[in-house]
Amino acid sequence: MKSLFFLMATVFYGLATLSVNFSIGMAFTLMSIGFIANIISIYVILYHSFPLVPLFQKSFFIPAILTLIFFISYIRKSEEKILNHKIFFIFIFIISVLFLFFPGGYYLPFLKTKSIFSHIYFYSLIIGNCLFITAGLSCIDQFIRKNNFKKYNISYISWGVFFLSISMFSGEIWSYLQTGSPIVWEDPCIFGYMAIWFYYVGFLHLYLVRRIGGKIRAYLLLLGLAMIFFLFILPETGRFSMPEVRLWLARY
């Protein structure tokens, strides 16, 4: 059931991407419908897993959180906001298609995730990385327009580091309470999340190096976007599979 609603979300994300050149209002309407379908797919997941945490199903949450961040940024209309509708819509659609056709393996949440710290770790991790993705997407628009290299949006990175720090510390508490060790070294994703955190913490300190201008920082944000794709998004994918969608199509 969750895959069917995620399929609907992906379709509407795609329609929004196609219509953004013709009507912004229609694009936002279609994007909103896709967001609602995405939220329903998340509700189905949480309904079957709560109070445990669906650790291996981040792929359903990532497009929804990205869409929510974009909507909030658009409503605020802040002066620092440098977001291109088309670029953002295309990215959300691409990763939705990626997660739809290459879903990660479904593992039942184990009992050790029944902890408030595991929930804080899970959601803060997704929000933090989605904020980093938003900062990287804003730089793509800067390169297309060939201007405003000095006006990269530092607020997305600051909040991203904030949420990722909360995720790491709550994850350590959760791990210590359940295993007696603050870090589960057997999980290779931990090293990827640590690398992302160190990268963006270092980026926030670039103001100490005066020789690094806005254009170089924009390149670094694009490099960070590639890092998140390989260390955060790609690990959430699996083999090509659409079992629930095939069953639904077979009925008709």
C-alpha positions in Angstrom: 0.0 0.0 0.0 2.8 2.4 0.9 4.4 1.9 -2.5 1.1 2.7 -4.3 0.8 6.1 -2.6 4.5 6.7 -3.2 3.9 5.9 -6.9 1.1 8.5 -6.9 3.5 11.0 -5.2 6.1 10.4 -7.9 3.7 10.9 -10.7 2.4 14.2 -9.4 6.0 15.3 -8.7 6.7 14.6 -12.3 3.6 16.5 -13.5 4.6 19.4 -11.4 8.1 19.4 -13.0 6.6 19.4 -16.5 4.1 22.2 -15.8 6.5 24.5 -14.0 7.4 26.2 -17.4 3.7 26.9 -18.2 2.1 27.7 -14.9 3.7 28.2 -11.5 0.3 27.9 -9.8 -0.5 24.6 -11.4 3.0 23.3 -10.6 2.6 24.1 -6.9 -0.8 22.6 -6.9 0.4 19.3 -8.4 3.4 19.4 -6.1 1.1 19.8 -3.1 -1.0 16.8 -4.2 2.2 14.7 -4.6 3.3 15.9 -1.1 0.0 14.7 0.4 0.3 11.3 -1.3 3.9 11.1 0.0 2.7 11.9 3.5 0.0 9.2 3.3 2.8 6.6 2.3 4.7 7.7 5.4 1.6 7.4 7.5 1.2 3.8 6.3 4.8 3.0 7.3 4.5 4.6 10.7 1.2 2.9 11.3 2.8 -0.5 10.9 6.0 0.3 12.8 5.2 2.8 15.6 6.4 3.0 18.3 9.4 1.5 16.6 11.5 3.4 14.0 11.5 2.4 10.3 15.2 2.8 10.1 15.6 1.2 6.6 12.8 3.2 5.0 14.3 6.7 4.8 13.6 6.8 1.1 9.9 7.6 1.7 10.7 10.5 4.0 13.4 12.3 1.9 11.2 13.6 -0.9 8.5 14.8 1.5 11.0 16.6 3.8 12.6 18.3 0.7 9.2 19.4 -0.5 8.3 20.7 2.9 11.6 22.7 3.2 10.9 24.2 -0.3 7.4 25.2 0.6 8.5 26.8 3.9 11.3 28.7 2.1 8.9 29.9 -0.6 6.3 31.1 1.9 8.9 33.0 3.9 10.2 34.7 0.8 13.4 35.6 2.6 16.0 37.7 0.9 18.6 35.0 1.2 16.4 32.4 -0.5 18.0 31.5 -3.9 15.9 28.6 -5.1 14.9 27.8 -8.7 11.5 26.1 -8.9 12.5 23.9 -11.9 15.8 22.7 -10.4 14.1 21.8 -7.1 11.2 20.0 -8.7 13.4 18.1 -11.1 15.6 16.9 -8.2 12.7 15.7 -6.1 11.2 13.9 -9.1 14.5 12.2 -9.9 15.1 10.9 -6.4 11.5 9.8 -6.1 11.8 7.8 -9.3 15.1 6.4 -8.0 13.5 5.3 -4.7 10.4 4.0 -6.5 12.2 1.7 -8.9 15.1 0.8 -6.6 13.6 0.6 -3.2 15.8 -0.4 -0.2 15.3 -3.7 1.4 12.5 -3.8 3.9 13.5 -4.8 7.4 11.2 -5.0 10.3 12.3 -2.4 13.0 14.0 -4.3 15.8 12.8 -3.8 19.4 15.9 -1.7 20.3 14.5 1.2 18.3 11.6 1.6 20.8 13.2 4.7 22.3 12.6 8.5 22.0 16.3 8.9 21.2 16.0 6.6 18.2 13.1 8.7 16.9 15.1 12.0 17.4 18.1 10.4 15.6 16.0 9.2 12.7 14.1 12.4 11.9 16.9 14.8 12.7 19.2 12.9 10.3 16.8 13.2 7.4 16.0 16.9 8.1 19.7 17.8 8.4 20.7 16.2 5.2 17.7 17.6 3.3 18.8 21.1 4.4 22.3 20.4 3.0 20.7 19.2 -0.3 18.7 22.5 -0.5 21.9 24.5 -0.1 23.5 22.6 -2.9 20.5 23.0 -5.2 20.6 26.7 -4.6 24.1 26.8 -6.0 23.1 25.1 -9.2 20.9 28.1 -9.9 23.7 30.5 -9.2 25.9 28.7 -11.8 23.2 28.8 -14.3 22.6 32.5 -13.9 26.4 33.1 -13.6 25.9 35.6 -10.8 25.2 36.0 -7.1 28.1 33.7 -6.2 28.6 35.6 -3.0 25.0 35.2 -1.9 25.0 31.5 -1.0 22.4 30.6 1.6 24.3 29.9 4.8 21.1 29.5 6.9 20.3 26.1 5.3 23.8 24.9 6.2 23.7 26.2 9.8 20.3 24.5 10.4 21.5 21.4 8.7 24.5 21.2 11.0 22.2 21.9 14.0 19.9 19.0 13.1 22.7 16.6 12.2 24.4 17.3 15.5 21.2 16.6 17.3 20.9 13.4 15.3 24.5 12.3 16.2 24.3 13.0 19.9 20.8 11.4 20.3 22.1 8.4 18.3 25.0 8.0 20.6 22.7 8.1 23.7 20.4 5.6 22.1 23.3 3.3 21.1 24.8 3.5 24.6 21.5 2.7 26.3 20.9 -0.3 24.1 24.4 -1.7 23.3 26.7 -0.1 25.9 28.7 1.7 23.2 28.0 5.2 21.9 28.8 4.1 18.3 27.9 1.0 16.5 31.0 0.7 14.3 29.6 -2.3 12.4 27.2 0.1 10.5 29.1 1.6 7.5 26.5 4.4 7.2 27.8 5.9 10.4 31.1 6.8 8.7 29.2 8.4 5.9 27.1 10.5 8.3 30.3 11.5 10.2 32.0 12.6 7.0 29.0 14.7 6.0 29.0 16.4 9.5 32.7 17.2 9.4 32.5 18.5 5.9 29.7 21.0 6.6 31.1 22.0 10.0 34.3 22.8 8.1 32.4 24.8 5.6 30.9 27.0 8.3 34.4 28.0 9.3 35.5 29.1 5.8 34.9 32.7 6.9 38.3 32.4 8.7 40.0 32.0 5.3 39.6 35.3 3.5 41.0 34.1 0.2 38.1 31.7 -0.3 35.5 33.7 -2.2 31.8 33.0 -2.9 32.4 31.2 -6.1 34.7 28.6 -4.5 32.2 28.2 -1.7 29.5 27.5 -4.3 31.7 24.8 -5.8 32.2 23.3 -2.4 28.4 23.2 -1.8 28.1 21.3 -5.1 30.7 18.9 -3.9 28.8 18.5 -0.7 25.6 17.7 -2.8 27.5 14.9 -4.6 28.8 13.6 -1.2 25.3 13.5 0.2 24.1 11.6 -2.9 26.7 8.9 -2.5 26.7 8.7 1.3 23.1 9.3 2.2 20.7 8.9 -0.8 22.4 6.0 -2.7 22.7 3.7 0.3 18.9 3.9 0.7 18.4 2.3 -2.7 18.3 -1.5 -3.5 17.7 -3.7 -6.5 15.1 -3.0 -9.1 11.7 -4.1 -7.7 8.1 -2.9 -7.8 6.1 -5.9 -6.4 3.2 -4.0 -4.9 2.8 -1.9 -8.1 2.8 -5.0 -10.3 0.1 -6.6 -8.1 -2.0 -3.5 -8.4 -1.7 -3.4 -12.2 -2.5 -7.1 -12.5 -5.9 -6.4 -10.9 -6.8 -4.2 -13.9 
